[in-house]
Amino acid sequence: MPPVEPAPAPGTGGRPVSLYQDRLFIGGEFTAAAAGGAVEVRSPHDGTLLAEVAEAREADVDRAVDAAVAAFGGWAATPAADRGRLLLRLADAIEDDAEELARLESVDTGHPLRDTATLDVPRTAATFRYFGGMADKHQGSVPPVEPGFLNYVTREPVGVVGQIVPWNFPVMFASWKLGPALAAGNTVVMKPSELAPLSTLRICELMADAGVPPGVVNVVPGYGHTAGARIVEHPDVAKVSFTGSTATGRLVAAAAAGTLKRVHLELGGKGANAVFADADLPAAVAGAAFAAFHNQGQACIAGSRLLLHEAIADEFVERFIDLASSIKVGDPLAPGTELGPLTSPEHRDRVLSYVKIAVDEGGEILTGGRAPDDPDLARGCYVEPTVVRAEPGDRVCREEVFGPLVTVSTFADDDEAIGLINDAEYGLGGGLWTSDLARAHRVAAAFRTGMVWINSYKRVNPGSPFGGVGRSGYGREMGFEAMREYTEAKSVWVNVDARIPPWYPR
């Protein structure tokens, strides 16, 4: 008689809890945590236990760094084309495993399956494929210098890289960081969020099957104040790439200063989405809904500040409320679900606290602002799509809510729109909607952000740099910019005529 499979637990997407990968990945092997601790990973849909994942602490991070140090020399010396082929093989494996990965990501994060299957996982494979192709094409340079000398500049890997990934897009963000780091010849110690580590551990399984050498990638799920802090402070980690809140980013930068390691920070945002009077209104309404509510608004680039020209504000708001009210909220694995749960109860409560803040400051809740009435969702971390009419100076218009909450304000002309667009401490991304080409370029140029979308929102591509300015951090993911982030320039001078110049010291 064949062995009986464990019964699926509720909320797990039909996969038995015992089959989720729940160990650290160090030196090419899955291993228990040294102290034996574990983190409970629960479904945001109904709170059921998905897995008890090994909790990495300082000793485990040290083991992971040692493995990365040991692997670095061989990986850096591996021909770039061979490194690229391994990344291409990994991209193939992700595409072959796409259905499993998409369901895993939805179960773990609450992101609707229709989005993880059509956006998150395909983008993950595309990123590894892009950097697989980039590995042997990232060139140095030959600067023009005085006669008699040749100067060439090579790009060399920085060494062991520490990478800390958030819980909102774990599988996709893992590829954004791993792709360029590995293509450039670095080795990695990555800490996924303790709230959503399962898809990253599945990527480790696929990497091992693809033939990535032991120690090149090490994954240590755990808490920020222990595992994350040790990665940032470790003297053998040459660079830290962190995606998360601005408050935590400040702590990362301060802690990294002790060892003078390089730091890349992709932090918070408060994206402005400005709709001008000549915009294509149906397109702008649909685009603004995607900008605000995709992934439950849990995106640093979310268009959470909706700025409307006063001539079209009333009609736009009416259409927008109708659309927001029609969004199907529910189980992330259910067909047709458009907005799932927030990733944790604590975050749900934080988002709902901003509804109270908005009301206390005189804002008007136009729709949403509460948990759904559906009893089937009562155990989950659900918040309805929420639209708030507020003044630009209100807290809800200035602080990152990171949920399905968008504020609505108006402007009278282009100059006022630009002033409101830039009236924020963050500078990650923003958008505008207009049919006037001159206005589009003029306003885009005025944005003090790392990214601007015209008549669209939240478009990303592995070849296009992603990152911000101000309190949104510094450094860039993706494209050639990312390869520069993970390499050091070495300048080599050659005296080509082999003579001692007359000015040379004797």
C-alpha positions as CSV (number, residue, x, y, z in Angstrom):
1,M,0.0,0.0,0.0
2,P,1.4,3.4,-0.9
3,P,2.2,5.8,1.9
4,V,-0.6,8.1,3.0
5,E,0.0,11.8,2.3
6,P,-0.5,14.1,5.3
7,A,-4.0,15.8,5.2
8,P,-4.0,19.4,4.0
9,A,-4.6,22.0,6.6
10,P,-7.2,24.7,6.1
11,G,-5.9,27.9,4.5
12,T,-2.9,26.2,3.0
13,G,-4.0,26.1,-0.6
14,G,-4.4,22.3,-0.4
15,R,-0.7,21.6,0.4
16,P,0.0,19.6,3.6
17,V,1.8,21.8,6.2
18,S,4.5,19.2,6.6
19,L,5.6,19.7,2.9
20,Y,6.5,23.3,3.2
21,Q,10.3,23.9,3.4
22,D,10.9,25.1,6.9
23,R,14.6,25.0,7.5
24,L,17.5,27.4,6.9
25,F,19.5,27.1,3.7
26,I,23.3,27.3,4.5
27,G,26.2,26.0,2.4
28,G,23.9,24.3,-0.1
29,E,22.0,22.3,2.6
30,F,18.7,22.8,4.5
31,T,19.5,22.8,8.2
32,A,18.0,23.4,11.6
33,A,18.6,26.6,13.5
34,A,21.5,26.3,16.0
35,A,19.3,27.4,18.9
36,G,16.4,25.3,17.7
37,G,13.9,28.1,17.7
38,A,11.1,28.4,15.1
39,V,8.8,31.1,13.8
40,E,5.1,30.4,13.2
41,V,4.0,31.4,9.7
42,R,0.2,31.8,9.5
43,S,-2.3,32.3,6.7
44,P,-3.4,35.9,6.5
45,H,-6.7,34.5,5.1
46,D,-7.8,32.7,8.2
47,G,-4.9,32.5,10.7
48,T,-4.3,28.8,10.3
49,L,-0.7,27.6,10.7
50,L,1.2,27.2,7.5
51,A,4.6,26.2,8.8
52,E,7.0,26.5,11.7
53,V,10.1,27.9,10.1
54,A,13.5,27.6,11.7
55,E,14.4,30.9,13.3
56,A,17.9,32.1,12.4
57,R,19.8,34.0,15.1
58,E,23.3,35.4,15.3
59,A,25.1,32.1,15.2
60,D,23.2,30.9,12.2
61,V,24.0,34.2,10.3
62,D,27.7,33.6,11.2
63,R,27.5,30.1,9.7
64,A,25.9,31.5,6.6
65,V,28.5,34.3,6.2
66,D,31.3,31.7,6.6
67,A,29.7,29.6,3.9
68,A,29.4,32.7,1.6
69,V,33.0,33.7,2.3
70,A,34.2,30.1,1.4
71,A,32.2,30.1,-1.8
72,F,33.1,33.6,-3.0
73,G,36.5,32.9,-4.6
74,G,35.2,30.0,-6.7
75,W,32.0,31.8,-7.7
76,A,33.8,35.1,-8.6
77,A,36.3,33.1,-10.7
78,T,33.6,31.2,-12.5
79,P,33.4,32.5,-16.1
80,A,30.6,35.1,-16.3
81,A,28.9,33.1,-19.1
82,D,28.7,30.1,-16.8
83,R,27.2,32.1,-14.0
84,G,24.7,33.4,-16.5
85,R,23.8,29.9,-17.7
86,L,22.9,28.9,-14.1
87,L,20.7,31.9,-13.7
88,L,19.0,31.1,-17.0
89,R,18.5,27.5,-15.8
90,L,17.0,28.9,-12.6
91,A,14.6,31.0,-14.6
92,D,13.5,27.9,-16.5
93,A,12.9,26.1,-13.2
94,I,10.8,28.9,-11.9
95,E,8.7,28.9,-15.0
96,D,8.3,25.1,-14.7
97,D,7.3,25.5,-11.1
98,A,5.1,28.6,-11.7
99,E,1.8,27.2,-10.5
100,E,3.3,25.9,-7.3
101,L,5.2,29.2,-6.6
102,A,2.2,31.4,-7.3
103,R,-0.1,29.4,-4.9
104,L,2.6,29.4,-2.3
105,E,3.0,33.2,-2.6
106,S,-0.7,33.7,-2.4
107,V,-1.1,31.5,0.6
108,D,1.8,33.1,2.5
109,T,1.2,36.8,1.7
110,G,-2.5,37.1,0.9
111,H,-1.8,38.4,-2.6
112,P,-4.6,37.2,-5.0
113,L,-3.6,34.2,-7.1
114,R,-4.6,36.0,-10.3
115,D,-1.8,38.5,-9.6
116,T,0.9,36.1,-8.3
117,A,0.3,33.9,-11.3
118,T,0.3,36.7,-13.9
119,L,2.7,39.2,-12.4
120,D,4.8,38.2,-9.5
121,V,6.1,34.8,-10.6
122,P,6.5,35.7,-14.3
123,R,8.4,38.8,-13.2
124,T,10.6,36.7,-11.0
125,A,11.6,34.4,-13.8
126,A,12.1,37.4,-16.1
127,T,14.4,39.0,-13.7
128,F,16.7,36.0,-13.3
129,R,16.6,35.6,-17.1
130,Y,17.6,39.2,-17.7
131,F,20.5,39.1,-15.3
132,G,21.5,35.6,-16.6
133,G,21.9,37.3,-20.0
134,M,23.6,40.3,-18.4
135,A,26.3,38.3,-16.6
136,D,28.8,38.3,-19.5
137,K,27.8,41.6,-20.9
138,H,28.6,44.0,-18.1
139,Q,31.7,45.7,-19.5
140,G,34.4,47.8,-18.1
141,S,35.8,50.9,-19.8
142,V,39.0,52.4,-21.3
143,P,39.2,56.1,-20.3
144,P,41.2,58.4,-22.6
145,V,44.4,59.4,-20.8
146,E,47.7,61.0,-21.7
147,P,50.0,59.5,-24.4
148,G,52.2,56.6,-23.4
149,F,49.7,55.1,-21.0
150,L,46.7,52.7,-21.3
151,N,44.1,53.0,-18.5
152,Y,41.4,50.4,-18.3
153,V,38.7,50.0,-15.6
154,T,37.3,46.6,-14.6
155,R,34.1,45.9,-12.6
156,E,34.7,43.4,-9.8
157,P,32.2,41.8,-7.3
158,V,32.1,43.5,-3.9
159,G,32.2,40.1,-2.0
160,V,29.6,38.8,0.4
161,V,26.4,40.7,0.1
162,G,23.7,40.8,2.8
163,Q,20.2,41.1,1.5
164,I,17.0,41.8,3.6
165,V,13.7,41.3,1.8
166,P,10.3,42.5,3.0
167,W,7.0,40.6,3.2
168,N,4.9,42.3,0.5
169,F,6.5,40.8,-2.7
170,P,8.9,38.2,-1.3
171,V,9.5,36.0,-4.3
172,M,9.8,38.9,-6.8
173,F,12.0,41.0,-4.5
174,A,14.3,38.0,-3.9
175,S,14.9,37.9,-7.7
176,W,15.5,41.7,-7.8
177,K,18.3,41.3,-5.3
178,L,19.8,37.9,-6.1
179,G,19.8,38.4,-9.9
180,P,22.4,41.2,-10.2
181,A,24.4,40.1,-7.2
182,L,24.9,36.6,-8.5
183,A,25.5,37.7,-12.1
184,A,28.2,40.1,-10.9
185,G,30.0,37.3,-9.0
186,N,29.0,38.0,-5.4
187,T,27.8,35.5,-2.9
188,V,24.8,36.2,-0.7
189,V,23.3,35.9,2.7
190,M,19.6,36.7,2.5
191,K,17.0,37.2,5.2
192,P,13.4,37.0,4.1
193,S,10.7,38.4,6.3
194,E,9.6,36.1,9.2
195,L,6.0,36.8,8.0
196,A,6.4,35.4,4.5
197,P,9.6,33.2,4.0
198,L,8.0,30.2,2.2
199,S,8.5,31.3,-1.4
200,T,12.1,32.3,-0.9
201,L,12.8,28.9,0.6
202,R,11.2,27.3,-2.4
203,I,13.5,29.3,-4.6
204,C,16.4,27.7,-2.6
205,E,15.2,24.3,-3.5
206,L,15.0,25.3,-7.2
207,M,18.5,26.8,-7.0
208,A,20.0,23.6,-5.6
209,D,18.3,21.6,-8.3
210,A,19.6,24.0,-10.9
211,G,23.2,23.5,-9.8
212,V,24.0,26.8,-8.0
213,P,27.2,25.8,-6.0
214,P,26.9,25.4,-2.2
215,G,27.4,28.6,-0.2
216,V,26.7,31.0,-3.1
217,V,23.3,31.7,-1.8
218,N,22.3,31.3,1.9
219,V,18.9,32.0,3.3
220,V,18.3,32.7,7.0
221,P,14.7,33.5,7.9
222,G,14.4,35.2,11.3
223,Y,13.7,38.5,13.0
224,G,15.2,41.8,12.1
225,H,16.6,42.6,15.6
226,T,18.6,39.4,15.6
227,A,19.3,37.9,12.2
228,G,18.9,41.1,10.3
229,A,21.0,43.1,12.7
230,R,23.8,40.5,12.6
231,I,23.9,40.6,8.8
232,V,24.2,44.4,8.8
233,E,26.9,44.4,11.5
234,H,29.0,41.4,10.3
235,P,32.5,42.5,9.4
236,D,32.7,40.0,6.5
237,V,29.6,41.3,4.8
238,A,30.8,43.9,2.2
239,K,27.4,45.3,1.2
240,V,23.9,45.4,2.6
241,S,20.8,45.8,0.4
242,F,17.7,46.5,2.4
243,T,14.0,46.9,1.3
244,G,11.6,48.0,4.0
245,S,10.4,51.0,6.0
246,T,12.2,54.3,6.2
247,A,12.5,54.0,10.0
248,T,14.3,50.6,9.8
249,G,16.4,51.9,6.9
250,R,17.8,54.6,9.1
251,L,18.8,51.9,11.6
252,V,20.4,49.8,8.9
253,A,22.5,52.7,7.6
254,A,23.7,53.6,11.1
255,A,24.6,50.0,12.0
256,A,26.5,49.5,8.7
257,A,28.6,52.6,9.3
258,G,30.5,50.7,12.0
259,T,32.2,48.5,9.4
260,L,32.0,51.1,6.5
261,K,30.1,48.6,4.3
262,R,28.2,49.7,1.2
263,V,24.5,50.2,1.7
264,H,21.6,50.2,-0.7
265,L,18.2,51.3,0.7
266,E,14.8,50.9,-1.0
267,L,12.4,52.4,1.5
268,G,9.0,53.9,1.8
269,G,6.9,56.0,-0.5
270,K,3.8,58.2,-0.7
271,G,3.2,58.2,-4.4
272,A,1.3,61.1,-6.0
273,N,-1.0,60.2,-8.9
274,A,-2.2,63.4,-10.6
275,V,-5.1,63.4,-13.1
276,F,-5.4,66.5,-15.3
277,A,-8.6,67.8,-16.9
278,D,-7.7,66.5,-20.3
279,A,-7.0,63.0,-19.2
280,D,-8.7,59.9,-20.6
281,L,-11.0,59.5,-17.6
282,P,-11.9,55.8,-17.8
283,A,-8.3,54.9,-18.3
284,A,-7.2,57.1,-15.4
285,V,-9.9,55.7,-13.1
286,A,-8.9,52.1,-13.8
287,G,-5.2,53.0,-13.6
288,A,-5.7,54.9,-10.3
289,A,-7.5,51.8,-8.8
290,F,-4.6,49.6,-9.8
291,A,-2.1,52.1,-8.4
292,A,-3.8,52.2,-5.1
293,F,-5.2,48.8,-4.5
294,H,-2.9,46.3,-6.2
295,N,-1.6,43.9,-3.6
296,Q,-3.9,45.4,-1.0
297,G,-2.0,48.7,-1.4
298,Q,1.0,47.0,0.2
299,A,3.6,48.5,-2.2
300,C,6.1,51.2,-1.6
301,I,5.2,52.6,-5.1
302,A,1.5,52.6,-4.5
303,G,-0.4,55.7,-5.9
304,S,-1.8,56.5,-2.4
305,R,-2.2,60.2,-3.0
306,L,-4.8,60.9,-5.7
307,L,-4.6,64.5,-7.0
308,L,-7.5,65.6,-9.2
309,H,-7.9,68.7,-11.3
310,E,-11.0,70.5,-9.9
311,A,-12.7,70.5,-13.3
312,I,-13.0,66.7,-13.3
313,A,-12.8,65.9,-9.6
314,D,-16.5,65.2,-9.0
315,E,-17.0,63.0,-12.0
316,F,-13.7,61.2,-11.3
317,V,-14.6,60.6,-7.7
318,E,-18.0,59.2,-8.6
319,R,-16.5,56.7,-11.1
320,F,-13.6,55.9,-8.8
321,I,-15.9,55.1,-5.8
322,D,-18.1,52.9,-8.0
323,L,-15.0,51.0,-9.1
324,A,-13.5,50.7,-5.6
325,S,-16.8,49.5,-4.2
326,S,-17.0,46.8,-6.8
327,I,-13.6,45.2,-6.1
328,K,-14.0,41.6,-5.1
329,V,-12.5,41.1,-1.7
330,G,-11.9,37.5,-0.6
331,D,-9.8,34.3,-0.3
332,P,-6.6,34.9,-2.3
333,L,-6.9,31.5,-3.9
334,A,-10.5,31.9,-4.9
335,P,-11.3,32.6,-8.6
336,G,-12.1,36.2,-9.2
337,T,-10.6,37.6,-6.0
338,E,-9.2,41.0,-6.7
339,L,-8.1,42.1,-3.2
340,G,-6.9,39.7,-0.6
341,P,-6.0,40.1,3.1
342,L,-3.2,42.2,4.5
343,T,-0.3,40.1,5.4
344,S,-0.6,40.2,9.2
345,P,-3.1,41.1,11.9
346,E,-0.8,43.8,13.3
347,H,-0.6,45.5,9.9
348,R,-4.3,45.3,9.4
349,D,-4.8,47.1,12.7
350,R,-2.2,49.7,11.7
351,V,-4.1,50.4,8.5
352,L,-7.4,50.7,10.2
353,S,-5.9,53.1,12.8
354,Y,-5.2,55.5,9.9
355,V,-9.0,55.5,9.1
356,K,-9.5,56.9,12.6
357,I,-6.7,59.4,12.2
358,A,-8.3,60.6,8.9
359,V,-11.7,61.1,10.6
360,D,-10.2,62.8,13.6
361,E,-8.5,65.3,11.3
362,G,-11.7,66.1,9.5
363,G,-11.3,63.7,6.5
364,E,-14.3,62.1,4.9
365,I,-14.5,58.4,4.3
366,L,-16.1,58.1,0.8
367,T,-16.1,54.3,0.8
368,G,-14.6,51.4,2.8
369,G,-12.7,52.1,6.0
370,R,-13.5,48.8,7.7
371,A,-13.3,45.1,7.6
372,P,-15.7,43.3,5.2
373,D,-19.0,42.0,6.6
374,D,-18.6,38.6,5.1
375,P,-18.4,36.1,7.9
376,D,-16.1,33.8,5.8
377,L,-13.5,36.5,6.1
378,A,-13.9,37.3,9.8
379,R,-10.7,35.4,10.8
380,G,-8.6,37.1,8.2
381,C,-6.7,40.3,7.9
382,Y,-9.1,42.0,5.5
383,V,-9.7,45.7,4.9
384,E,-12.1,47.0,2.3
385,P,-10.8,49.3,-0.4
386,T,-10.9,52.7,1.2
387,V,-11.1,56.2,-0.3
388,V,-10.7,59.3,1.9
389,R,-11.2,62.9,1.0
390,A,-8.5,64.8,2.9
391,E,-6.5,67.9,2.9
392,P,-2.9,67.7,1.6
393,G,-1.4,68.6,5.0
394,D,-3.3,65.8,6.9
395,R,-1.3,62.9,8.3
396,V,-3.1,60.4,6.1
397,C,-1.8,62.4,3.1
398,R,1.8,62.6,4.4
399,E,2.5,59.3,6.1
400,E,2.8,55.9,4.4
401,V,-0.2,53.8,5.3
402,F,0.8,50.8,3.2
403,G,-2.7,49.4,2.7
404,P,-5.8,49.7,0.5
405,L,-6.3,53.4,1.4
406,V,-6.1,56.3,-1.0
407,T,-6.6,60.0,-0.3
408,V,-8.3,62.4,-2.7
409,S,-7.3,66.1,-3.0
410,T,-7.8,68.7,-5.7
411,F,-5.7,71.2,-7.6
412,A,-6.5,74.2,-9.8
413,D,-3.6,74.4,-12.2
414,D,-0.3,72.8,-13.2
415,D,1.8,74.8,-10.7
416,E,-0.4,73.8,-7.8
417,A,-0.3,70.2,-9.0
418,I,3.5,70.1,-9.1
419,G,3.6,71.7,-5.6
420,L,1.3,69.0,-4.2
421,I,3.2,66.2,-6.0
422,N,6.4,67.2,-4.3
423,D,4.9,68.0,-0.9
424,A,6.2,64.8,0.6
425,E,9.3,63.6,2.3
426,Y,9.4,60.5,0.1
427,G,10.6,60.4,-3.4
428,L,10.1,56.9,-4.9
429,G,7.5,57.1,-7.7
430,G,4.5,58.8,-8.9
431,G,2.2,59.2,-12.0
432,L,0.2,61.6,-14.1
433,W,-2.6,61.4,-16.6
434,T,-2.9,63.8,-19.4
435,S,-3.4,63.9,-23.2
436,D,-1.1,67.0,-23.5
437,L,2.4,65.8,-24.5
438,A,4.1,69.0,-23.5
439,R,2.5,68.9,-20.1
440,A,3.4,65.2,-19.6
441,H,7.1,65.9,-20.1
442,R,7.1,69.1,-18.2
443,V,5.3,67.7,-15.1
444,A,7.3,64.4,-15.2
445,A,10.5,66.5,-15.2
446,A,9.3,68.3,-12.1
447,F,8.7,65.2,-10.1
448,R,11.3,64.8,-7.3
449,T,11.2,61.0,-7.5
450,G,13.2,58.1,-8.9
451,M,10.4,57.0,-11.2
452,V,7.5,58.6,-13.0
453,W,4.7,56.9,-15.0
454,I,2.7,58.8,-17.6
455,N,-0.8,57.5,-18.4
456,S,0.1,54.3,-16.5
457,Y,1.3,53.3,-13.1
458,K,3.5,50.7,-11.4
459,R,5.2,49.5,-14.6
460,V,8.5,47.7,-13.9
461,N,11.0,45.8,-16.0
462,P,14.3,44.1,-15.3
463,G,16.1,46.5,-17.6
464,S,14.7,49.7,-16.0
465,P,16.3,51.1,-12.8
466,F,14.0,51.1,-9.7
467,G,14.6,53.2,-6.7
468,G,14.0,56.6,-5.1
469,V,15.4,59.8,-3.5
470,G,14.9,61.6,-0.2
471,R,13.5,59.4,2.5
472,S,12.7,56.7,-0.1
473,G,16.4,55.7,0.1
474,Y,19.3,55.5,-2.3
475,G,20.7,53.0,-4.8
476,R,18.9,51.2,-7.6
477,E,17.5,47.8,-8.3
478,M,17.4,46.4,-11.9
479,G,19.2,47.1,-15.1
480,F,22.8,48.2,-15.6
481,E,22.4,50.4,-12.5
482,A,22.0,47.3,-10.3
483,M,25.1,45.7,-11.8
484,R,27.1,48.8,-10.8
485,E,25.6,48.6,-7.3
486,Y,27.0,45.1,-6.9
487,T,30.5,45.8,-8.3
488,E,33.5,47.9,-7.5
489,A,35.5,49.8,-10.2
490,K,39.2,48.9,-10.4
491,S,41.4,51.3,-12.4
492,V,44.5,49.8,-14.0
493,W,47.3,51.9,-15.5
494,V,49.8,50.5,-18.0
495,N,53.0,52.4,-19.2
496,V,52.8,51.2,-22.8
497,D,56.1,52.5,-24.0
498,A,58.0,51.0,-21.0
499,R,60.1,54.2,-20.7
500,I,60.5,56.2,-17.5
501,P,58.9,59.5,-18.0
502,P,61.2,62.5,-17.4
503,W,59.0,63.7,-14.5
504,Y,59.0,60.3,-12.7
505,P,60.8,60.4,-9.3
506,R,64.3,58.9,-9.5
